[in-house]
Amino acid sequence: MEERPVQKGHKLVVNNRKTSLVTGVIDVLSFDLNEILLETEQGMMMVKGTDLHVNRLSLEKGEVDLSGNIDSIAYSEVHAGGKQGENLFSKLFR
């Protein structure tokens, strides 16, 4: 019998605005030194700051470790259905 972990939850831990652990990650849509855009179980999550890095990424576990100077974190909802992430992604950058 094959067991598949079902990731339904999402957790965000920020330490001193320098490092962050994010769980419940479905995909990393984009990242650069100033902005990281993640699709999570709870919607789209945008991290803004300076010198941002994705240190560890495990999509199998749904985990991402981030580092850098975190200035802001913002969420927007994703509704169930096909390709909603792409539609929301395009709306974020209009």
Backbone bond lengths (Angstrom), bond angles and torsions (degrees), N, CA, C in turn:
res aa  C-N    CA-C-N  psi(-1)  N-CA   C-N-CA  omega(-1)  CA-C   N-CA-C  phi
1 M - - - 1.449 - - 1.530 108.54 -
2 E 1.285 115.86 126.29 1.464 121.27 -179.28 1.522 109.75 -91.54
3 E 1.324 115.62 127.58 1.462 120.35 177.98 1.512 109.01 -99.84
4 R 1.313 115.39 129.65 1.458 121.02 177.37 1.515 108.22 -116.28
5 P 1.334 117.31 123.28 1.464 118.25 178.33 1.523 110.56 -68.04
6 V 1.313 116.15 132.09 1.456 121.96 178.81 1.523 107.32 -104.11
7 Q 1.304 115.32 111.66 1.457 121.63 -176.81 1.520 108.32 -93.85
8 K 1.311 117.98 106.13 1.461 121.48 179.29 1.519 111.67 -111.29
9 G 1.311 117.20 -22.43 1.450 120.59 -176.67 1.515 112.23 -93.65
10 H 1.306 114.40 171.03 1.466 121.43 178.99 1.519 107.09 -144.03
11 K 1.322 115.97 134.35 1.463 120.25 178.09 1.512 108.77 -135.74
12 L 1.332 115.30 140.92 1.456 122.91 177.76 1.515 108.10 -127.44
13 V 1.335 116.22 121.49 1.458 121.77 176.88 1.520 107.20 -121.72
14 V 1.340 116.77 123.40 1.463 122.40 178.30 1.522 108.11 -117.20
15 N 1.321 116.19 126.64 1.462 121.98 179.45 1.520 110.31 -109.65
16 N 1.329 116.35 112.02 1.464 123.33 175.51 1.530 113.83 53.73
17 R 1.329 116.32 28.49 1.469 122.51 -179.66 1.524 112.68 57.34
18 K 1.332 117.39 20.67 1.472 121.84 -179.21 1.521 112.68 -115.75
19 T 1.330 118.16 -35.80 1.462 121.89 179.84 1.519 108.87 -131.36
20 S 1.319 115.04 156.43 1.459 119.90 -178.60 1.520 109.58 -150.08
21 L 1.328 116.21 141.70 1.449 123.79 171.56 1.521 107.19 -115.86
22 V 1.327 116.94 126.92 1.456 122.25 -179.71 1.524 107.62 -122.15
23 T 1.338 116.88 128.45 1.459 121.11 174.25 1.520 108.62 -114.96
24 G 1.316 115.89 166.06 1.454 120.37 -177.06 1.519 112.22 77.37
25 V 1.341 116.33 26.03 1.460 121.47 -178.71 1.523 109.38 -86.37
26 I 1.320 115.97 129.12 1.463 122.24 177.56 1.524 110.14 -92.89
27 D 1.349 116.64 -41.65 1.458 120.41 -176.67 1.520 110.31 -160.35
28 V 1.317 116.58 153.06 1.466 123.12 170.37 1.517 105.72 -101.96
29 L 1.329 116.68 112.10 1.457 120.55 -175.00 1.519 112.71 -83.74
30 S 1.331 117.28 -36.94 1.464 120.30 176.77 1.522 109.04 -162.01
31 F 1.325 114.61 155.19 1.461 118.77 174.02 1.517 109.61 -158.68
32 D 1.314 114.54 145.46 1.454 122.78 170.49 1.523 107.04 -150.25
33 L 1.307 118.46 -169.48 1.462 121.35 -175.44 1.525 113.62 -67.98
34 N 1.347 117.73 -18.84 1.464 121.21 -175.61 1.528 114.72 -112.96
35 E 1.341 118.00 -11.33 1.462 119.50 -174.08 1.529 110.96 -158.25
36 I 1.331 115.39 137.20 1.463 121.56 175.84 1.521 107.07 -128.51
37 L 1.336 117.28 129.54 1.451 122.58 -179.90 1.522 108.97 -116.01
38 L 1.347 115.91 117.66 1.454 122.76 -177.72 1.521 110.00 -116.56
39 E 1.330 115.93 143.61 1.458 120.63 168.98 1.520 106.45 -99.16
40 T 1.337 117.18 119.93 1.458 121.71 -177.77 1.526 110.04 -116.85
41 E 1.311 115.48 172.93 1.463 121.51 177.13 1.528 111.67 -62.23
42 Q 1.336 117.54 -22.07 1.455 122.00 -177.80 1.524 112.99 -106.30
43 G 1.310 118.07 12.16 1.452 121.56 178.65 1.513 111.99 121.11
44 M 1.312 115.63 -174.90 1.454 121.64 179.40 1.523 109.15 -76.51
45 M 1.328 116.29 139.55 1.465 121.66 -179.78 1.519 108.30 -127.78
46 M 1.331 116.21 123.93 1.455 121.43 178.94 1.524 109.35 -113.07
47 V 1.329 115.94 124.89 1.461 122.71 178.04 1.514 106.63 -108.89
48 K 1.339 116.24 125.59 1.462 120.68 177.95 1.524 109.05 -118.05
49 G 1.320 115.33 147.55 1.455 120.96 179.35 1.510 110.18 172.73
50 T 1.330 115.16 -153.48 1.460 120.84 178.18 1.519 108.99 -130.97
51 D 1.309 115.57 148.95 1.465 123.28 178.26 1.539 111.52 55.17
52 L 1.350 116.88 40.84 1.463 121.78 -178.01 1.522 110.75 -79.92
53 H 1.338 115.90 140.29 1.459 122.39 179.94 1.518 109.70 -138.17
54 V 1.325 116.19 144.14 1.458 122.49 170.18 1.522 105.80 -94.40
55 N 1.344 116.81 104.79 1.459 120.82 -175.13 1.520 112.83 -82.28
56 R 1.317 117.15 -38.28 1.462 121.19 -178.84 1.518 107.90 -143.59
57 L 1.317 115.30 134.19 1.458 121.34 179.08 1.519 108.47 -132.86
58 S 1.325 116.69 122.99 1.461 122.01 175.10 1.523 107.58 -133.17
59 L 1.329 115.88 95.74 1.459 119.35 179.82 1.518 111.18 -71.57
60 E 1.344 117.23 -24.65 1.459 120.21 176.08 1.526 110.40 -63.08
61 K 1.330 116.58 -41.53 1.467 121.65 177.75 1.519 111.92 -89.77
62 G 1.326 117.15 -14.58 1.459 121.06 -178.14 1.515 112.93 74.44
63 E 1.345 116.81 34.78 1.467 121.09 -175.98 1.524 111.56 -122.85
64 V 1.342 114.93 144.91 1.454 122.57 175.84 1.522 108.14 -138.89
65 D 1.336 116.53 133.48 1.464 122.49 171.50 1.520 107.86 -105.80
66 L 1.335 116.08 127.36 1.456 122.03 -179.91 1.520 109.79 -117.04
67 S 1.332 116.37 153.19 1.463 120.57 172.65 1.516 108.88 -143.62
68 G 1.315 115.73 161.97 1.458 122.65 -178.96 1.510 109.63 132.61
69 N 1.307 116.71 -168.33 1.462 122.61 177.80 1.525 108.56 -95.48
70 I 1.336 116.26 101.82 1.468 121.74 -175.04 1.528 109.09 -85.12
71 D 1.331 116.12 119.35 1.462 121.79 179.25 1.521 112.65 -97.64
72 S 1.345 117.28 -38.72 1.462 119.69 -179.07 1.525 110.85 -155.11
73 I 1.333 113.32 154.62 1.464 121.52 174.85 1.525 106.31 -133.72
74 A 1.331 116.65 127.52 1.462 121.03 -178.36 1.520 109.46 -131.62
75 Y 1.329 115.20 144.44 1.458 122.68 177.91 1.512 110.34 -114.90
76 S 1.320 115.37 151.29 1.458 121.80 167.52 1.520 106.44 -142.61
77 E 1.331 116.29 149.02 1.464 121.44 -172.14 1.517 112.20 -77.98
78 V 1.331 113.96 149.17 1.456 122.15 171.26 1.509 106.41 -121.78
79 H 1.315 117.34 127.84 1.456 121.56 179.16 1.514 109.20 -92.51
80 A 1.335 116.59 147.25 1.464 121.42 -179.27 1.522 110.06 -61.20
81 G 1.318 114.94 142.74 1.457 120.44 -179.71 1.512 109.41 140.68
82 G 1.300 116.50 174.61 1.445 120.77 -176.12 1.507 113.29 -76.15
83 K 1.312 116.56 139.57 1.461 126.07 171.27 1.517 114.08 52.66
84 Q 1.321 119.14 26.00 1.464 120.50 177.54 1.524 110.19 -67.52
85 G 1.324 117.82 -31.71 1.452 120.81 179.13 1.515 111.72 -60.56
86 E 1.329 116.94 -41.08 1.449 120.56 178.30 1.520 110.67 -66.57
87 N 1.335 117.48 -40.38 1.457 120.07 179.78 1.522 110.57 -64.63
88 L 1.331 116.92 -44.08 1.450 120.54 179.12 1.518 110.89 -65.78
89 F 1.325 116.29 -40.20 1.460 121.09 178.38 1.524 110.85 -57.87
90 S 1.333 116.39 -44.57 1.456 119.44 179.26 1.521 111.75 -67.42
91 K 1.339 117.81 -32.92 1.461 121.36 178.96 1.526 111.00 -69.62
92 L 1.333 117.21 -33.65 1.468 120.08 -178.52 1.529 111.30 -65.07
93 F 1.328 116.99 -28.58 1.461 119.30 -173.79 1.516 113.33 -112.83
94 R 1.322 116.88 28.90 1.476 120.55 175.14 1.489 110.44 -77.54
